Amino acid sequence: MNLILAGVLAHLLAVISPGPDFVMALRNSLQYSRRTGVWTALGFALGILVHVSYCIAGVALVISESAALFNLIKMGGGLYLIYMGIQSFRANSQRFSFEQESHKEMPWYVGLRSGFVTNILNPKATLFFLSIFTVLLKPETPYWVIFTTGALMVLNTFLWFTLVAYLFTQKKARVAYLRKQELIHKVLGSVLVVLGIVVVIW
């Protein structure tokens, strides 16, 4: 359970941190509609499913072939988490074009496709999931732990970006977020740095 919680927490923090997915979620929700934002969230979740699948298979293969290479990947993954945390901590507040809200509609499959493509083509996602699964995937780790963690990451993604679609189509929530954005970045960044250090020394 500790492994599951650690993996899901790290992923949740990364998902919440503003990035390409967040920008696309805002764009589709505000320029089109809340419904389009939800379909986009599902596209992100399907992208995460692909990342999780190939990372589990790849890390498992590395473990079976070379312990030294596995430790090297784990070290790199931990350092990458630290890097992500520092970048988030140092990030300047971003300003999004909330005024562009128009409530137009787009076909559901276009929203789904835009979310999937945005997520699957993000190279940072590969590095992130490799760093997480080098910690989770050990010879003694039960398969149910690995698959439960992966499933929760997919669910996390869908629920968070669905929440984004609902919240950011309300003006008060958008204003509140922008007011606290710097603080949010710093808190998330600090926690990611700590998690990265734990991965490196564990």
C-alpha positions as CSV (number, residue, x, y, z in Angstrom):
1,M,0.0,0.0,0.0
2,N,2.9,2.4,0.7
3,L,4.2,1.8,-2.8
4,I,0.8,2.5,-4.3
5,L,0.3,5.6,-2.3
6,A,3.8,6.9,-3.2
7,G,3.3,6.3,-6.9
8,V,-0.2,7.8,-7.0
9,L,0.9,10.8,-5.0
10,A,3.9,11.6,-7.2
11,H,1.7,11.2,-10.3
12,L,-1.1,13.4,-8.9
13,L,1.4,16.2,-8.1
14,A,2.8,16.0,-11.6
15,V,-0.7,16.0,-13.2
16,I,-1.7,19.1,-11.2
17,S,1.5,21.0,-12.1
18,P,0.8,23.2,-15.2
19,G,2.1,21.7,-18.5
20,P,1.0,21.0,-22.0
21,D,-2.0,18.9,-20.9
22,F,-3.2,21.6,-18.6
23,V,-3.0,24.3,-21.3
24,M,-4.9,22.0,-23.7
25,A,-7.6,21.3,-21.1
26,L,-8.1,25.0,-20.5
27,R,-8.1,25.8,-24.2
28,N,-10.8,23.2,-25.1
29,S,-12.9,23.9,-22.1
30,L,-12.9,27.7,-22.5
31,Q,-12.9,28.0,-26.3
32,Y,-15.5,25.2,-26.9
33,S,-17.4,23.8,-23.9
34,R,-17.2,22.0,-20.6
35,R,-18.3,18.8,-22.5
36,T,-15.4,19.1,-24.8
37,G,-13.1,19.5,-21.8
38,V,-14.3,16.2,-20.4
39,W,-13.7,14.4,-23.7
40,T,-10.2,16.0,-23.7
41,A,-9.7,14.6,-20.2
42,L,-10.5,11.1,-21.4
43,G,-8.0,11.6,-24.2
44,F,-5.3,12.4,-21.6
45,A,-6.3,9.3,-19.6
46,L,-5.9,7.1,-22.7
47,G,-2.5,8.6,-23.3
48,I,-1.5,7.8,-19.7
49,L,-2.6,4.2,-20.2
50,V,-0.2,3.9,-23.2
51,H,2.7,5.4,-21.2
52,V,2.0,3.2,-18.2
53,S,1.8,0.1,-20.3
54,Y,5.1,0.5,-22.2
55,C,7.0,1.7,-19.0
56,I,5.9,-1.4,-17.0
57,A,7.0,-3.7,-19.9
58,G,10.2,-1.8,-20.4
59,V,11.3,-1.6,-16.8
60,A,10.4,-5.2,-16.2
61,L,12.6,-6.2,-19.1
62,V,15.5,-4.1,-17.8
63,I,15.2,-5.7,-14.3
64,S,15.4,-9.2,-15.8
65,E,18.4,-8.3,-17.9
66,S,20.6,-5.9,-15.9
67,A,20.5,-4.8,-12.3
68,A,23.2,-2.1,-13.0
69,L,21.1,-0.6,-15.8
70,F,18.0,-0.6,-13.6
71,N,19.8,1.3,-10.9
72,L,21.1,3.8,-13.5
73,I,17.6,4.4,-14.7
74,K,16.3,4.7,-11.2
75,M,19.0,7.3,-10.4
76,G,18.1,9.3,-13.6
77,G,14.4,9.1,-12.7
78,G,14.9,10.5,-9.2
79,L,17.0,13.3,-10.6
80,Y,14.3,14.1,-13.2
81,L,11.7,14.4,-10.4
82,I,14.0,16.8,-8.6
83,Y,14.4,18.8,-11.8
84,M,10.6,18.9,-12.3
85,G,10.2,20.1,-8.8
86,I,12.8,22.9,-9.2
87,Q,11.2,24.0,-12.4
88,S,7.8,24.1,-10.8
89,F,9.1,25.9,-7.7
90,R,10.9,28.6,-9.9
91,A,8.0,29.0,-12.4
92,N,6.6,32.4,-12.9
93,S,2.9,32.7,-12.8
94,Q,1.4,31.9,-16.2
95,R,-1.5,33.9,-17.6
96,F,-4.1,32.2,-19.7
97,S,-6.6,33.8,-22.1
98,F,-9.7,33.2,-20.0
99,E,-11.5,35.9,-21.9
100,Q,-11.7,33.6,-24.9
101,E,-14.6,31.6,-23.5
102,S,-17.1,31.1,-26.3
103,H,-19.1,27.9,-25.5
104,K,-18.8,26.6,-29.1
105,E,-19.0,22.8,-29.6
106,M,-16.6,20.5,-31.3
107,P,-17.3,16.8,-32.1
108,W,-16.5,14.5,-29.1
109,Y,-13.9,12.6,-31.0
110,V,-12.0,15.8,-31.8
111,G,-11.7,16.6,-28.1
112,L,-10.7,13.1,-27.4
113,R,-8.1,13.1,-30.1
114,S,-6.6,16.4,-29.1
115,G,-6.2,15.2,-25.5
116,F,-4.7,11.9,-26.5
117,V,-2.2,13.3,-29.0
118,T,-1.1,16.1,-26.7
119,N,-0.4,13.6,-23.9
120,I,1.2,10.8,-26.0
121,L,3.6,13.2,-27.7
122,N,4.9,14.7,-24.5
123,P,8.5,13.3,-24.0
124,K,8.5,14.3,-20.4
125,A,5.7,11.8,-19.6
126,T,8.0,8.9,-20.6
127,L,10.8,10.1,-18.2
128,F,8.3,10.6,-15.4
129,F,6.7,7.2,-15.7
130,L,10.1,5.5,-16.0
131,S,11.2,7.2,-12.8
132,I,8.0,6.0,-11.0
133,F,8.1,2.5,-12.1
134,T,11.8,1.9,-11.4
135,V,10.7,2.4,-7.8
136,L,7.6,0.3,-8.0
137,L,8.9,-2.6,-10.2
138,K,11.1,-4.9,-8.1
139,P,11.3,-8.7,-8.3
140,E,9.4,-9.0,-5.0
141,T,6.6,-6.5,-6.0
142,P,3.3,-8.2,-6.5
143,Y,1.7,-7.7,-9.9
144,W,-1.5,-6.4,-8.3
145,V,0.4,-3.5,-6.8
146,I,1.8,-2.5,-10.2
147,F,-1.5,-2.7,-12.1
148,T,-3.4,-1.0,-9.3
149,T,-1.0,1.9,-9.3
150,G,-1.2,2.2,-13.1
151,A,-5.0,2.1,-13.1
152,L,-5.2,4.7,-10.4
153,M,-2.8,7.0,-12.4
154,V,-5.2,6.7,-15.4
155,L,-8.2,7.4,-13.2
156,N,-6.3,10.4,-11.5
157,T,-5.7,11.9,-14.9
158,F,-9.3,11.7,-16.0
159,L,-10.7,13.0,-12.7
160,W,-8.3,15.9,-12.4
161,F,-8.8,17.2,-15.9
162,T,-12.6,16.7,-15.7
163,L,-12.4,18.8,-12.6
164,V,-10.4,21.4,-14.5
165,A,-13.1,21.5,-17.2
166,Y,-15.8,22.1,-14.6
167,L,-13.9,24.6,-12.4
168,F,-12.3,26.7,-15.1
169,T,-15.7,27.2,-16.9
170,Q,-16.6,29.2,-13.7
171,K,-15.2,32.7,-13.4
172,K,-14.7,32.7,-9.6
173,A,-12.6,29.5,-9.7
174,R,-10.4,30.9,-12.5
175,V,-9.7,34.1,-10.6
176,A,-9.0,32.2,-7.3
177,Y,-6.5,30.0,-9.1
178,L,-4.6,32.9,-10.7
179,R,-4.3,34.6,-7.3
180,K,-2.7,31.5,-5.7
181,Q,-0.8,30.2,-8.7
182,E,2.7,31.0,-7.4
183,L,2.1,29.4,-4.0
184,I,0.6,26.3,-5.7
185,H,3.7,26.0,-7.9
186,K,6.1,26.3,-5.0
187,V,4.2,23.7,-2.8
188,L,4.0,21.2,-5.7
189,G,7.6,21.8,-6.6
190,S,8.9,21.3,-3.1
191,V,7.1,18.0,-2.7
192,L,8.4,16.7,-6.1
193,V,11.9,17.5,-5.0
194,V,11.5,15.5,-1.8
195,L,10.0,12.6,-3.7
196,G,13.0,12.7,-6.2
197,I,15.5,12.6,-3.3
198,V,13.7,9.6,-1.9
199,V,13.9,7.8,-5.2
200,V,17.6,8.5,-5.5
201,I,18.6,7.3,-2.1
202,W,16.1,4.5,-1.7
